[in-house]
Amino acid sequence: MSLPHHGRFDYVPITRRQDFTWPEGKRLAVYFGINLEHFSFGEGRGAQLVPKGNEPDVLNYAWRDYGNRVGAWRLIETFDALDLPATVLANSTMYDHAPELMAAHRDRGDEIAGHGRTNAERQDTMSEPEERAMIAEATEVLTRAEGRAPGGWLSPWIAESFVTPDLLAEAGYRYTLNWCMDDQPIWMRTRAGPLLSVPYPQEVNDIPSVVARTDTADTFAAMILDDFEERLAQSREQSLVMGIALHPYIVGQPYRLRALRRVLERIAGAREEVWITRAGDIAAECHGRLRDMIA
């Protein structure tokens, strides 16, 4: 029996890969993905603190917007204090909704990656022309604001159509964060040439942890720490990537931020043995020095 297959990459077990190292001979690359999201009022999709009621769903909408008004700024203060870089996964409508927040991340030198127009919509519900136009619109907004085209993309809700990787490559993107199938970057096939998949977490991610599984602040923090310590041990034999996905309306809540800060201090304190970087820098290494060594 032969099952349908995506054809984007082959099965190569992690135990059968060519060895490589990250800059300065480091084995573990760690990046933080900060999701900055804007939602339609009175319509569309969005994470829920409580079961969704009739529109306008003021409670859930306001809870999400807390992240842009308060939580993201507290997260910036924390990252500044620990001298940590970030990859910002930005809905393009954030530039109209919270321009000061986007400017603050620009001033920090954070990478700005594409994250659609809004998390109130999904790519897998669009026709190919609609999806192509959406990617083009979001890309143009980020390019105009930042003075450079974004190199990476994370789809809202990690939702893809059958042609999303093709459309991303055709739009000039160098890497995608949509596929969570590995602990190393993987080359994907598209009709426009190779597209790099950089690991993005669906476990060490506050949406599935806190929202879906209702984990406590301490449980989520402990999850990050255990993941970090285990990957650090595993990486002594094989170079790996660890992504940490954060949404300011979740981890920016004061009690969660306090628990998160303790873990960030541990990771920041390991910078002599760990490459603390941005997703785009990982992709640049793979496109450059490591191009022929990545599976």
C-alpha positions in Angstrom: 0.0 0.0 0.0 1.4 3.4 -1.0 0.1 6.4 0.9 -0.1 9.9 -0.5 3.1 11.8 0.1 4.0 15.5 0.0 7.2 15.0 -2.0 8.8 17.9 -0.3 11.7 16.0 1.3 12.9 12.4 1.8 13.1 10.4 5.0 16.6 10.6 6.4 16.9 9.6 10.1 18.7 12.1 12.3 21.2 9.3 13.1 22.3 9.3 9.4 23.3 12.9 8.7 26.5 14.6 7.8 28.1 16.2 10.8 28.4 20.0 11.1 28.8 22.8 13.7 27.3 26.2 14.1 29.5 29.3 14.4 32.4 29.1 16.8 32.1 25.3 16.8 28.9 25.4 18.9 26.5 22.6 18.7 23.1 24.0 19.9 21.5 27.0 18.2 18.7 28.6 20.2 16.3 31.2 18.9 13.2 32.9 20.3 10.2 33.4 18.1 8.0 36.2 19.4 4.6 36.2 17.7 3.1 39.7 17.3 -0.5 39.2 16.1 -3.5 41.4 15.3 -7.1 40.2 15.1 -10.3 41.4 13.5 -12.8 42.8 16.0 -16.1 41.0 15.8 -15.1 38.4 13.2 -12.5 35.8 12.2 -10.3 33.4 14.2 -8.3 33.9 17.4 -7.0 32.0 20.4 -9.5 31.8 23.3 -9.1 32.3 27.0 -12.7 31.1 27.5 -15.1 29.5 25.1 -16.0 31.9 22.3 -19.3 33.7 22.7 -21.4 35.7 20.2 -19.7 38.5 18.3 -18.4 40.9 19.3 -16.3 38.5 21.5 -14.9 41.3 23.6 -13.3 39.1 26.3 -11.1 37.0 24.0 -10.3 39.9 21.7 -9.2 42.2 24.6 -7.2 39.4 26.2 -5.2 39.0 22.9 -4.7 42.7 22.5 -3.2 42.9 26.0 -0.1 41.3 24.4 0.4 44.3 22.1 -0.4 46.9 24.6 1.4 45.5 27.7 2.8 42.0 27.4 5.1 42.6 24.4 6.7 45.7 26.1 7.4 43.6 29.3 9.0 40.9 27.1 11.2 43.5 25.4 12.4 44.8 28.8 13.2 41.2 29.8 15.1 40.5 26.6 17.0 43.8 26.8 18.1 43.0 30.4 19.4 39.6 29.3 20.8 40.9 26.0 18.8 38.3 24.0 18.0 38.6 20.3 14.6 37.6 18.8 12.9 36.7 15.6 9.6 38.6 15.5 6.9 36.8 13.6 4.7 39.7 12.6 1.2 40.0 11.1 1.6 42.8 8.6 -1.4 44.6 10.1 0.7 45.1 13.2 2.3 48.1 11.5 -1.0 49.9 11.5 -2.2 48.6 14.8 0.9 49.0 16.9 3.6 50.9 15.0 5.5 51.8 18.1 5.9 48.2 19.0 7.3 47.3 15.6 9.7 50.2 15.8 10.9 49.0 19.2 11.8 45.6 17.8 13.4 47.3 14.8 15.5 49.4 17.1 16.6 46.3 19.0 17.9 44.8 15.7 15.5 41.9 15.9 14.7 39.9 12.8 11.2 40.6 11.4 9.8 37.5 9.6 6.5 37.2 7.8 3.4 35.9 9.6 0.6 36.7 7.2 -1.7 39.7 7.4 -3.6 38.6 10.5 -4.2 35.6 12.6 -7.9 36.1 12.0 -7.5 34.2 8.7 -5.9 30.9 7.5 -4.0 30.1 4.2 -5.6 26.7 3.8 -9.0 28.3 3.1 -7.7 30.4 0.2 -7.5 29.7 -3.5 -4.0 29.8 -5.0 -4.5 33.3 -6.4 -5.9 34.5 -3.1 -3.0 33.0 -1.2 -0.4 34.4 -3.6 -2.0 37.9 -3.2 -2.0 37.6 0.6 1.7 36.6 0.7 2.5 39.5 -1.6 0.6 42.0 0.4 2.1 41.0 3.7 5.6 40.9 2.2 5.2 44.3 0.7 4.2 45.9 4.0 7.2 44.3 5.9 9.6 45.2 3.1 8.5 48.9 3.0 8.6 49.2 6.8 11.9 47.5 7.4 13.8 48.5 4.2 14.4 44.8 3.3 12.4 41.8 2.3 11.7 39.3 5.1 13.6 36.1 4.7 11.4 33.8 6.7 7.7 32.9 7.0 5.4 31.4 9.5 1.8 30.9 8.4 -1.0 32.0 10.7 -2.1 28.9 12.6 0.7 27.0 10.8 -2.0 26.5 8.1 -0.8 25.6 4.6 -2.4 24.8 1.3 -0.8 22.2 -1.0 1.1 25.0 -2.8 2.2 27.2 0.2 5.9 26.2 0.0 5.9 26.8 -3.8 4.3 30.3 -3.3 6.8 31.2 -0.6 9.8 30.2 -2.7 8.3 32.1 -5.7 7.9 35.2 -3.5 11.6 35.1 -2.6 11.4 33.6 0.9 14.5 31.7 2.0 13.1 29.7 4.8 9.8 28.5 6.3 9.0 27.7 10.0 5.8 25.8 9.2 7.1 22.2 9.4 7.9 20.8 12.9 9.3 17.4 11.8 12.9 17.7 12.7 15.6 19.1 15.1 17.8 20.2 12.2 17.1 22.5 9.2 15.9 20.5 6.2 15.9 21.4 2.5 12.4 21.2 1.0 11.6 20.9 -2.7 9.4 23.5 -4.4 8.6 24.2 -8.0 10.8 27.3 -7.6 13.8 25.6 -6.1 14.9 24.7 -2.6 13.3 26.2 0.4 14.8 25.7 3.9 12.7 24.4 6.8 14.0 25.8 10.0 12.7 23.9 13.1 9.9 25.7 14.9 8.4 24.2 18.1 4.9 23.0 18.6 5.7 21.6 22.0 7.9 24.4 23.5 5.2 26.8 22.4 2.9 28.7 24.8 -0.2 28.3 22.6 -0.4 24.4 22.7 1.0 24.3 26.2 -1.0 27.0 28.0 -4.1 27.4 25.8 -4.6 23.8 24.5 -3.3 21.8 27.5 -3.9 24.5 30.2 -0.4 24.1 31.6 0.5 26.4 34.4 3.2 29.1 34.2 5.6 26.9 36.1 4.9 23.9 34.0 5.5 25.8 30.8 8.8 27.2 32.2 9.9 23.8 33.4 9.1 22.4 29.9 11.4 25.0 28.3 14.2 24.3 30.8 14.0 20.5 30.4 13.9 20.8 26.7 17.0 23.1 26.7 19.0 20.8 29.1 18.2 17.7 27.1 19.0 19.3 23.7 22.2 20.7 25.2 23.2 17.1 26.2 22.1 15.6 22.8 24.0 18.3 20.9 27.4 17.2 22.2 27.2 14.5 19.5 25.1 16.3 16.9 24.3 20.0 16.1 20.7 20.9 16.8 18.2 23.8 16.7 16.0 24.8 19.6 13.2 27.2 18.9 11.1 28.8 21.7 7.7 30.1 20.6 6.3 33.0 22.7 3.0 35.0 22.4 3.1 38.2 24.5 -0.6 38.0 25.4 0.2 34.7 27.1 3.8 34.8 28.5 3.5 38.6 28.9 1.0 38.1 31.7 3.0 39.0 34.9 2.9 35.7 36.6 3.9 33.8 33.5 6.7 36.3 32.7 8.2 35.8 36.2 8.4 32.0 35.6 9.7 32.5 32.1 12.4 35.0 33.2 14.0 32.3 35.4 14.5 30.0 32.4 15.7 32.8 30.1 18.4 33.6 32.7 19.6 30.1 32.5 19.7 30.1 28.7 21.4 33.5 28.6 24.0 32.3 31.1 24.9 29.5 28.7 25.9 31.7 25.8 29.5 30.6 25.9 28.5 27.1 24.8 25.2 27.8 23.0 24.7 29.9 19.8 21.8 32.3 20.9 20.7 33.7 17.6 17.8 34.4 15.3 16.0 32.1 12.9 17.3 34.1 9.9 20.9 33.7 11.0 20.4 29.9 11.2 19.0 30.0 7.7 21.9 32.2 6.4 24.4 29.6 7.8 22.5 26.9 5.9 22.3 28.8 2.7 26.0 29.7 2.9 28.6 27.7 4.7 26.5 24.6 5.4 24.5 24.4 2.2 25.8 21.0 1.2 25.8 19.6 4.7 22.1 20.0 5.7 19.8 17.0 4.9 
